């Protein structure tokens, strides 16, 4: 347990958050499937990303951790063996708490000549995997839920000839899309994934940089597709991972809530498929300035954030729904806290995916926000928050969910009295140094 006291001083200066989790996972995966060496800087050494490293080491990939001699910057070096260079693991691949590792790795395993099994911790063993089993089966793979419940452990039969398919995903999910596209690297013809809206596109951007023939298309109605033509050889490259906007979100929120704050968050990824939180906060009147913008790869910038009393515009309301949801799904717990202290009504719809994250985030956000005095009502696919209430300290039950722990720790900075977080260790999944960083600025 850890306790959070209200901030006594404005949050000022600058901070750099750890590397983007999605890009860190993919840099290891694509580096392993490429020919030659891939060097990664800015890598997020969290429990989830280390699970990805462990899985590829178990399949014969040499991955080294070192520091650059001239500046001490940590470097991960992946000695790739190409698309057909993985070897059969001696035991079941263990992915810990990482849904990204589990789902994307299963797509890769579907194209291998050897049999394999993959599973994770107790949380992963409850998360839905039928959403990847169905399309992989359509491609000719043999992927079975060992317990017959549509969850891990999964058994993957090797040596299956994969076929390219056109798959209409019922949800906008980067994990589902990426799983299918990675299996498509081993298919005999084009693989196309259609989504109701464009989910985060790091897989497409990075695979293209590694040499794959892949593109995105979006129609006039906002529906999106990713098209992969197989046959290209991936080549090792240098990857510089930007800061994770999901991690930056907590410090953006803290600076907005604590009076007189003026905080710079350096080198944050602002890929439009991930940066929905910035659009929502600007709609609410937040004073956030993008500085030193770099659009050369996955876009990034420094974020300068000033304390702002948030509102809902002329209507006194902000609605988060539809195609906006995939761009900020991980930031919704933090946005809920901001909605509770703002001068508006916040309505979140189309976010049923929150129920199958590390916890049921709809239920858990409502439970904890009510405990702090917030006015929130759950719905089938989101919640409604009536803002303007002062929050007070409370005992926060994280349910082992890192994003709940971090969101309500930030809430504690702006609350009256002491806030107790029951399990601070769960932040190791995505941001091991979070509480140290929070204390440094507060």
LUMPANU-133288 format. One record per residue (C-alpha): y negated, x, z; residue in three letters; residue number from 1. Coordinates in steps of 0.1 Angstrom, whole numbers. Each point is the difference from the previous one (the first is absolute). Example, Ala and Ser with C-alpha at 12.3 -4.5 7.8 and 13.67 -1.06 7.14 Angstrom:
2
    yy    xx    zz res   n
    45   123    78 ALA   1
   -34    14    -7 SER   2
This chain:
442
    yy    xx    zz res   n
     0     0     0 UNK   1
   -36    11    -7 UNK   2
   -32   -15    12 UNK   3
   -32    -4   -21 UNK   4
   -35    -3    16 UNK   5
   -31   -14   -17 UNK   6
   -19    26   -20 UNK   7
   -29    14    21 UNK   8
   -17    18   -29 UNK   9
    -5    -6   -37 UNK  10
    26    14   -24 UNK  11
   -17    27   -20 UNK  12
     8    31   -20 UNK  13
    30     2   -24 UNK  14
    37    -3     0 UNK  15
    28     6   -25 UNK  16
    30   -23     1 UNK  17
    35    12    -9 UNK  18
    13    -2   -36 UNK  19
     9   -32   -17 UNK  20
    35   -11    10 UNK  21
     9   -16   -34 UNK  22
   -11    30   -20 UNK  23
    17    24    25 UNK  24
    34   -18    -4 UNK  25
    -3     0   -38 UNK  26
   -10    37    -2 UNK  27
    33     9    16 UNK  28
    21   -24   -21 UNK  29
   -16     9   -34 UNK  30
     0    37     9 UNK  31
    37    -2     7 UNK  32
     7   -17   -33 UNK  33
   -22    24   -20 UNK  34
     8    33   -16 UNK  35
   -14    30    20 UNK  36
   -23     3    29 UNK  37
   -24   -27    14 UNK  38
   -26    11    26 UNK  39
   -14   -26    23 UNK  40
   -31     3    21 UNK  41
   -14   -28    23 UNK  42
    36   -12     6 UNK  43
     4   -25    29 UNK  44
    25    15    24 UNK  45
     8   -34    17 UNK  46
    35   -13     9 UNK  47
     2   -21   -31 UNK  48
    -8    27   -25 UNK  49
    22    25    18 UNK  50
    28   -25    -5 UNK  51
    -5     4   -37 UNK  52
     2    38     2 UNK  53
    32    -3    21 UNK  54
    16   -22   -26 UNK  55
    -7    23   -29 UNK  56
    11    31    19 UNK  57
    33   -19     7 UNK  58
     3    -2   -39 UNK  59
    -4    37    -6 UNK  60
   -38     3    -5 UNK  61
   -17    30    15 UNK  62
   -32   -10    17 UNK  63
   -21    26    19 UNK  64
   -29    -4    23 UNK  65
   -26    29     3 UNK  66
   -37     7     2 UNK  67
   -24    15   -26 UNK  68
   -10    35    11 UNK  69
   -36    -3    -9 UNK  70
    -9   -33    19 UNK  71
    30    -9    20 UNK  72
     4   -33   -19 UNK  73
    36   -14     5 UNK  74
    20     0   -33 UNK  75
    33   -18    -8 UNK  76
    19    16   -29 UNK  77
    27   -20   -17 UNK  78
    25    19   -22 UNK  79
     8   -28   -25 UNK  80
    34    -2   -18 UNK  81
    -9   -26   -26 UNK  82
    12   -36    -3 UNK  83
    36    10     0 UNK  84
    -1    27    26 UNK  85
     7   -19    33 UNK  86
    34     6    17 UNK  87
    21   -24    20 UNK  88
   -11    -2    37 UNK  89
    26     7    26 UNK  90
    -9   -31    20 UNK  91
   -20   -32     0 UNK  92
   -37     7    -9 UNK  93
   -22   -10    30 UNK  94
   -35   -12    -7 UNK  95
   -12    -7    35 UNK  96
   -27   -27     0 UNK  97
   -11     6   -36 UNK  98
     2   -30   -23 UNK  99
   -15    22   -28 UNK 100
    27    26     3 UNK 101
    28   -27     2 UNK 102
   -11   -20   -30 UNK 103
   -12    28   -23 UNK 104
    30    22     8 UNK 105
    24   -29    -8 UNK 106
   -14    -1   -35 UNK 107
     6    37    -4 UNK 108
    35    -2    14 UNK 109
     9   -28   -25 UNK 110
    -2    26   -28 UNK 111
    21    27    16 UNK 112
    36     9    -9 UNK 113
    11     0    36 UNK 114
     6   -27    26 UNK 115
   -25    -2    29 UNK 116
   -11   -21    30 UNK 117
   -34    -5    14 UNK 118
   -13   -15    33 UNK 119
   -28     2    25 UNK 120
    -8    -9    36 UNK 121
     3   -34    16 UNK 122
   -32   -12   -16 UNK 123
    10    11   -35 UNK 124
    34   -18     5 UNK 125
   -18   -33     2 UNK 126
   -24     4   -29 UNK 127
     8   -18   -33 UNK 128
    18    21   -27 UNK 129
    12   -28   -23 UNK 130
   -34     4   -17 UNK 131
    13    34   -14 UNK 132
    37    -8    -2 UNK 133
    -6   -28   -24 UNK 134
   -19    19   -27 UNK 135
    21    32     4 UNK 136
    31   -22    -6 UNK 137
   -15   -14   -31 UNK 138
    -5    36   -12 UNK 139
    38     6     4 UNK 140
    -1    17    34 UNK 141
    24    -8    28 UNK 142
   -19    -3    32 UNK 143
    16   -19    29 UNK 144
   -13   -10    34 UNK 145
    29    12    21 UNK 146
    -4   -28    26 UNK 147
    -6   -26   -26 UNK 148
   -34   -10    14 UNK 149
   -23    14   -27 UNK 150
   -10    29    23 UNK 151
    10    36     5 UNK 152
    23    17     2 UNK 153
     3     1   -38 UNK 154
    29    15   -19 UNK 155
    -8    12   -35 UNK 156
    28     7   -25 UNK 157
    -6    30   -22 UNK 158
     7     5   -37 UNK 159
   -14   -33   -11 UNK 160
   -17    -2   -34 UNK 161
   -35   -15     5 UNK 162
   -18   -22   -25 UNK 163
   -37    -5    -2 UNK 164
   -11   -36     8 UNK 165
   -31   -21     1 UNK 166
    -3   -12    36 UNK 167
   -24   -27    13 UNK 168
    -5     8    36 UNK 169
    -8   -30    21 UNK 170
   -23    21    22 UNK 171
   -25    28    -5 UNK 172
    19    28    17 UNK 173
    -5    37    -8 UNK 174
    34     7    17 UNK 175
    19   -24   -22 UNK 176
   -18    11   -31 UNK 177
     5    37     7 UNK 178
    37    -5     8 UNK 179
     5   -16   -34 UNK 180
   -21    26   -19 UNK 181
    19    29    17 UNK 182
    33   -15   -10 UNK 183
   -16    -4   -35 UNK 184
    -2    38    -3 UNK 185
    38    -1    -4 UNK 186
     1   -31   -23 UNK 187
     8    -1   -37 UNK 188
   -31   -19   -10 UNK 189
   -34   -11    12 UNK 190
    -4   -15    34 UNK 191
   -28   -25     6 UNK 192
   -11   -14    34 UNK 193
   -23   -31     0 UNK 194
   -19    -9    31 UNK 195
   -22   -29     9 UNK 196
   -27    26     8 UNK 197
    -3    37    -2 UNK 198
    15    16    31 UNK 199
    -9    36    10 UNK 200
     6    22   -30 UNK 201
     6    34    14 UNK 202
    35     1   -16 UNK 203
   -14    -5   -35 UNK 204
   -29    24     4 UNK 205
    21    27    15 UNK 206
    30    -3   -23 UNK 207
   -24     2   -29 UNK 208
   -14    33    14 UNK 209
    35    13     4 UNK 210
     6    -7   -37 UNK 211
    16   -34    -1 UNK 212
    -8   -25   -28 UNK 213
   -13   -29    20 UNK 214
   -30   -23    -1 UNK 215
   -15   -31    17 UNK 216
   -13   -31   -17 UNK 217
   -19   -30    15 UNK 218
    -6   -33   -18 UNK 219
   -30   -22     1 UNK 220
    14   -20    29 UNK 221
     6    30    22 UNK 222
    37     2    -4 UNK 223
    12    37    -3 UNK 224
    28    19   -16 UNK 225
    13    36     2 UNK 226
    19    13   -30 UNK 227
    22    31     2 UNK 228
    15    16   -31 UNK 229
    29    23    11 UNK 230
     9    34   -13 UNK 231
   -29    22    11 UNK 232
     6    31    21 UNK 233
   -21     1    32 UNK 234
   -17    33     7 UNK 235
    -9    14    34 UNK 236
   -38     1     8 UNK 237
   -26     4    27 UNK 238
    -7   -31    20 UNK 239
   -31    -3    23 UNK 240
     5   -31    22 UNK 241
   -32   -18     9 UNK 242
    -5   -15    35 UNK 243
    17   -34     6 UNK 244
   -23   -29    -2 UNK 245
    23   -19    23 UNK 246
    -6    26    26 UNK 247
   -37     2    -7 UNK 248
    -2   -38     5 UNK 249
     2     4    38 UNK 250
   -30    24     1 UNK 251
   -19   -21   -25 UNK 252
     5   -30    24 UNK 253
    -8    21    31 UNK 254
   -33    11   -15 UNK 255
    -9   -35   -11 UNK 256
     6   -14    35 UNK 257
   -14    26    24 UNK 258
   -38    -2     2 UNK 259
   -22    27   -16 UNK 260
    30    17   -16 UNK 261
    -3    21   -32 UNK 262
    33    15   -11 UNK 263
    11    19   -31 UNK 264
    37    -2    -9 UNK 265
     7    28   -25 UNK 266
    22     1   -31 UNK 267
    14   -35     1 UNK 268
    20   -15   -29 UNK 269
   -18   -29   -15 UNK 270
    25   -11   -27 UNK 271
   -10   -36    -8 UNK 272
    35   -12     5 UNK 273
    -3    11    37 UNK 274
   -37    -3     8 UNK 275
    -3   -38     4 UNK 276
   -12     5    36 UNK 277
   -32    16   -13 UNK 278
    -7   -30   -23 UNK 279
     6   -25    29 UNK 280
   -22    20    24 UNK 281
   -28     3   -25 UNK 282
     2   -38    -5 UNK 283
    -4    -3    38 UNK 284
   -32    22    -1 UNK 285
    15    33    11 UNK 286
   -21    31    -6 UNK 287
    25    23   -16 UNK 288
   -11    27   -25 UNK 289
    23    19   -23 UNK 290
   -10    36    -3 UNK 291
    14    29   -20 UNK 292
    21   -23   -22 UNK 293
    28    18   -20 UNK 294
    16   -20   -28 UNK 295
    21    28   -15 UNK 296
    34   -13    12 UNK 297
     7   -26    27 UNK 298
   -37    -6     9 UNK 299
   -14    11    33 UNK 300
   -33     2    18 UNK 301
   -17     6    34 UNK 302
    -8   -32    18 UNK 303
   -32    -2    20 UNK 304
     2   -30    24 UNK 305
   -28   -14    22 UNK 306
     3   -25    28 UNK 307
    -5   -35   -15 UNK 308
     1   -35    14 UNK 309
    24   -16   -25 UNK 310
    -4   -35   -14 UNK 311
    14   -22   -28 UNK 312
   -30    -3   -24 UNK 313
   -18   -32    -6 UNK 314
    31   -22     7 UNK 315
     8    17    33 UNK 316
    35     4   -12 UNK 317
    22    28   -16 UNK 318
    33    -8   -17 UNK 319
    26    26    -7 UNK 320
    27   -13   -23 UNK 321
    17     3   -34 UNK 322
    -2    32   -19 UNK 323
   -20    16    28 UNK 324
    29     0    24 UNK 325
    21    28   -16 UNK 326
   -31    23     1 UNK 327
    -4    -3    38 UNK 328
    33   -13    14 UNK 329
     3    29    26 UNK 330
   -36    -4    11 UNK 331
     2   -37     9 UNK 332
     7     5    37 UNK 333
   -32    22     2 UNK 334
   -19   -26   -21 UNK 335
    11   -27    24 UNK 336
   -16    19    29 UNK 337
   -32     4   -20 UNK 338
     0   -37    -8 UNK 339
     3    -9    36 UNK 340
   -32    19     9 UNK 341
   -20   -10   -31 UNK 342
   -23   -29    -6 UNK 343
    22   -18   -24 UNK 344
    33   -19    -5 UNK 345
    27    21   -16 UNK 346
    28   -17   -19 UNK 347
    30    21   -11 UNK 348
    24   -17   -24 UNK 349
    30    11   -23 UNK 350
    10    27    25 UNK 351
    35   -12    10 UNK 352
    11    36    -7 UNK 353
   -15     8    35 UNK 354
    30   -17    15 UNK 355
    25    27   -13 UNK 356
   -19    31     9 UNK 357
     8    22    30 UNK 358
    -6   -31    20 UNK 359
    -9   -36    -8 UNK 360
   -37    10    -2 UNK 361
   -12   -36    -3 UNK 362
    15    -9    34 UNK 363
    -7    34    16 UNK 364
   -37     1   -11 UNK 365
    -5   -36    13 UNK 366
    17     8    33 UNK 367
   -21    31     7 UNK 368
   -33   -13   -13 UNK 369
     3   -31    22 UNK 370
     8    23    30 UNK 371
   -34    17    -6 UNK 372
   -18   -33    -3 UNK 373
    -1    -4   -37 UNK 374
     1   -34   -17 UNK 375
    29     2   -26 UNK 376
    24   -26   -14 UNK 377
    31    10   -19 UNK 378
    10   -16   -32 UNK 379
    32     2   -21 UNK 380
   -15    28   -21 UNK 381
   -28    15    20 UNK 382
   -25   -11    27 UNK 383
   -35   -15     6 UNK 384
   -24    19    23 UNK 385
   -32   -15    14 UNK 386
   -22    30     8 UNK 387
   -28     6    24 UNK 388
    19     3    33 UNK 389
    -3    31    22 UNK 390
    34    17     4 UNK 391
    13    11    34 UNK 392
    27    25     9 UNK 393
    36   -11     1 UNK 394
    36    12     1 UNK 395
     9     5   -37 UNK 396
    36    -4   -10 UNK 397
     5    20   -32 UNK 398
    36   -10    -7 UNK 399
     5    35   -12 UNK 400
   -24    -5   -29 UNK 401
   -24    30    -7 UNK 402
   -27   -21   -17 UNK 403
    -1   -24    30 UNK 404
    -4    29    24 UNK 405
   -28    16   -19 UNK 406
   -19   -32    -8 UNK 407
    -1   -12    36 UNK 408
    -8    35    13 UNK 409
   -32    -2   -22 UNK 410
    -6   -35    14 UNK 411
     1    15    34 UNK 412
   -30    22    -8 UNK 413
   -22   -31    -5 UNK 414
    16   -22    27 UNK 415
   -11    -5    36 UNK 416
    23    16    25 UNK 417
    32    20    -4 UNK 418
    25    -5   -29 UNK 419
    36    11     6 UNK 420
    22     8   -31 UNK 421
    37    -3    11 UNK 422
    15    24   -25 UNK 423
   -23    27   -15 UNK 424
    29    20   -14 UNK 425
     5   -23   -29 UNK 426
   -31    14   -17 UNK 427
    22    31   -10 UNK 428
    12   -21   -29 UNK 429
   -33     5   -19 UNK 430
   -26    18    22 UNK 431
    15    22    27 UNK 432
   -34    13    11 UNK 433
   -17   -34     1 UNK 434
    -8    -2    36 UNK 435
   -13    36     2 UNK 436
   -23    -7   -30 UNK 437
   -12   -33    16 UNK 438
    -9    18    33 UNK 439
   -18    28   -19 UNK 440
   -25   -24   -16 UNK 441
    -3   -24    30 UNK 442
